[in-house]
């Protein structure tokens, strides 16, 4: 059975993972326009990974006490476990990066974000939201300054970029983690409060996409993975709205209808890694792996991966429970940092 936790968060995680499958394997439109249904598939571009990062903040909040954060020794112990978890996830990310896939592996950046979030665990929701807002507005300018360096065009620069997951620049993406942490600190007990957070996220998203994203200055762009202010607010707000919608949806009978997606979301690390392993193994079986890896795409590939992941995660959840990689990471962290 699924580990005990907020079912709506598992649903959001499942959607984020499958959204990244779509972003990796489908030829989606580059620009999203809500007035043009033919472009709606572009919603997975950038938004899925940002939802994943925001959920990282939610997860950090939940494991450190949620709306009643732990203090003293328990908090210190959880911080130590988060640091160990970050190291394990970073190592896994590097292992997946070695595989012949054309995917920008998010796990190294994910691990760095965990470390950057350690000081944030003690902050109150208001401080976290202010920090998220300041970073969302200021970081795009800093990222552009850093990206202007010719270093990134060198062979060494490309390696460093992959090792630190710079496709997901952590100095900006810590805003999403802070926002997710704030959401978990506010809590999910009150449906009215969850709805208010979702509405707030929707308003921020509208401002980011419809207002700031139209500003011609490059730092304000809402284009996916360009780290513009429009994207930071637009996709960040959309992530909060999506998380809150999933939480409210799972307070109804629909929670059981979407149980297979929740199963995927209960083991997101396993599902994400399995996709890349399948991709890499398939490429290695071809005569020219470095060329063949670009052919592992298309609607058929997406649906095979998605259906296999949903079935596999559902069966694993019923028979065993915690995902294999989640079990391994938890085992390592608890072995290194003991105590309850």
N, C-alpha and C positions, 0 to 999 in steps of 0.2 A: 504494500500500500504506500501511498505518498507520504513523505515526511510531513509532520504537522507544521503548517505555516499558513499565511494568508493566501487563500486560493486565488484571489484576484491578481496577486503578484506573480504567482506561477503562470497564470494565463498570459499576463503581459510579457513575461520572460519567453514563453512559448512563441508568442507572436513576434517578438524581437528576433529570436533565432531563425524562424522560418522566413522572416523578412530579409535577414541577411543571406539566407539561401537564395532568395529571389534576386537580391542585388548582385550576388556573385554569378548566377547562372543565366539570368534572363536579359535579353536586350531591351531594357526598359527605356522610355523616353528620358532625355536628360533634364527637361524642364517640366515642372508640375504646375498646372493651371486648374484650379477648382472649377472653372467655368467650361473646361474642355475634358469630358469624360475619357477621351482617348489617351490623355496624359496621366490619368490617375495612377497607373502602375508605377509612375516615377516616385510615388510616396515612399517606396522602400529605400530609395537612394539617400544615403546619409541619415535619414530618420531612424532606420532600424538600429544602426550602431549607436546613435545618440540615445535611443530608448534603452539600449543595453547598458550604456554608461550611467544613465540616470537610475536604472534599476540597481546598479552596483552601489550607488549611494543609499538607496532604500534598504538593500541587503545589509550594508554596514550598520545602518540605524537599527534594524531589527535584531541583529546578533549582539548589539550592545545595549539592548533593553527597550528599543522602540520609544514609545512616548513616556516611559519611565526609565530613563537611562541609568545604567549601573554606575556606581561610584567606587572610589578607593581601589582595593585590591582586585575585585572582579573586573573593573574597567581596565586596569593595567594588564590583567591576564588576557582579556579579549584583544587589546591592542597588540600584545605580543603575538597572539595567534593570527591576527590579520597580517602582521609583518611576515610571518612564516608562510602564510597562505599566498601572499604576494610573491615570495621567492619561488614557490612551487609553480604558480601560474606562469611566472616569467620563464622558468625553465621549460615548461610545456609549450609556451608560445614559441620559443627558439626552436624546439624540436619540430613543431609544425611548420615553421618558416623554412626549414631545410627541405621539406617535401617539394616536389616540382608542381607547384600551383601558382597561378597568377594573382592570388588573393593577398591583400594587405592584412596580415594576421593582427587582430586587435589585442590579443592577450598580453604582449609586452607592455603596451600602453595601459591596459587594464591593471596590470600589476603595479606599475608606477603610480597610477591614480590611487590605488589602495594605500600606498605609502604616503602620498601627499595628503590623503584624507585623515591620517592618524591624528593630527592636531585638531581637526575639525570636530571630532567626536564629542568634545566637551562643550561645543558651542550650542546656544539656544537657537530655536527655529528662526527667529527674526534676524539674528546675526548671520546665520547660514544663507538666508535669502538675500540679505544685503550683499554679502560676499559674492554670491552667485551672480547677482546683477552687475556688480562692479567689474568682475572678471569678464562677464559676457560682453561688456562694452569696451573694456580696455585691452583685453588679450588679442583681439583681431589685429590691432595695430602692431603689437609686439611680435606676433607670429609672422606678419608680413616682413618686418624688419629682419627677423631671423632667416626667413626663407629667401631673402635677397642675397644671402651669402653664396658665393660661388662654390663653397665647400660641398654643398649638396649635389652638385653636378659631377663630382669626382667619384671614383670607385669606392673610396673610403667613406665618402658622404652617403652613398647609397646603402652601404652596409650599416652604418650608424643609424640611418633613418629607419631601416628595417628592425634593428636591434631594440630601438626605443619606441617603435610604433609611431613614428612621427607623422604618418598619414592621419593619425588621430592625436593632434598636438595636445599633450597633457596639460600644458600651462593654460590652455583655454578650456579643455574638457573637464578640468576640475570643477568648473561652474556647474556642469550637469550632475556631478557627484554630490556637490554641496546642496543643490536643489533637491535631489532625491533623499539625501540625509535629512533635510528639513521636513520633507513630507512624512518620513517615517517618525520623526520626533513629534510632529503634530498629531499623528496617529490616525488609525482607520476605524476606531470604535464607533464614531458618530457618522452615520450616513450623510447628515446635513453638512458636516465639516468636510467630508470627502468630496461632496458635490461642490462645495464652495472652492476647494482647492482645484478641482477639475475646471470649474468656470474660470478661475483666475489663470490657469494654464492656457485655456483657450483664448482668453483676451490677450495674453502676452504673445501667444503664437500669431494671432491676427495682426498685432502691431509689427511683429518681426517680419512676417511674410508680405503683408499687404501695404505696409507703410515704409518701414526702414529698408526693406528689400528692394524698393523702387528707387532708392537714392543711387545716383550714378557713381559715387565714390566707391572704389573696389573694396574698401574695408567694411562697407555696409551690405555687401552682396548677400543674397539668400541662396546662392547656388550651392548644392551639396558638396561637402568636403573642401570648401574654399575658406572656411572659418571666418565668415563675415558676421557682422553684428546681426544682420537680418536672419542668417542661419542660426546663430547662437540663440536668439530669442524665439524665432519661429519654431525651430525643431525642438528646442528645450521646452517651450511652453506646450507644444504638441505632445511631447513625451509625458509631461505631468498630467495633461488631460486624458491621455490614453490609459495611464496607470490608474487614475481615479475611476475612469469608466469601467475598466476591468474589475476593479474592486467592487463597485456597485453592482455590476452585472452578476458577479459571483455570489451576491447576497440573495439571488433568486434561484429558481429551479434550473435556469440556464447553466448554472455552475456544473451540473452533471452532464449536460449536453456537450459542453466544451472540455469534459474531463480528459480526453486524449491530448488536447493542447496543453492542459495543465500538467500532464505527465511529462511532456517535452520540457515545459518550463521548470519542472522539479529537478531536471538534470541538464541544464543548459550547457555546462562545460563539456559534458559527454557528447551531447548532440552536435555542438559546434565543432569539436575536435573530430568526431566521426565523419562529418562531411568532408573535412580537409584530408583526412586519411584515405577515405574512399577515392577522392579526386587524385591524390598523389599516387596511390597504388595503381589506379587505372592508367595514369600517365606513364608510370614506370614500366608497365606491361606493353607499351607501344614502342615501335622501332626508334622513334625520336622523341623522347619524353619532353624535352624543352619546347618542342613545337606542338606536340600532341596535347599538352596541358591546356592550350587555348581552345581546344575542340570539345572540352567537357562542359558544354553549355547548351542551352536550348530549353524549350518548354518540356520536352520529354525528360531531360535530365533533372529539371527542377521537380517534376512530379514524382519521379522515381525516388529521389532523395527525400522529398517531403513525406510521401506515404511510408517509405521504409523507416524513416525517423519516428513518425507518429506510432506506427505499429510496434517498432522495437522498444521505444520508451514506455509505451503503455504496458506491454508484456513484462518488461523489466520491473516497472512500478508495482504491478500486481504480484509477481512472483517473489521479487527480492526487496524492492523498496528504493532505497537511495541509489542514485546513479553510480556506476563504477568509478568514474573519475572524481565525483563528489565524495564518494566513500574514501578513496585513496587520499585526497587532499585533507579531508577531515581527520583521517587516521594519522597522517604525518603531523599535522598541526597539534593534535592532542598528545601525540607522543613526544614532541619537542617541548610543548608548553603544557604541563600537567595541571590538574586541579579542576574544580567544578565552577 
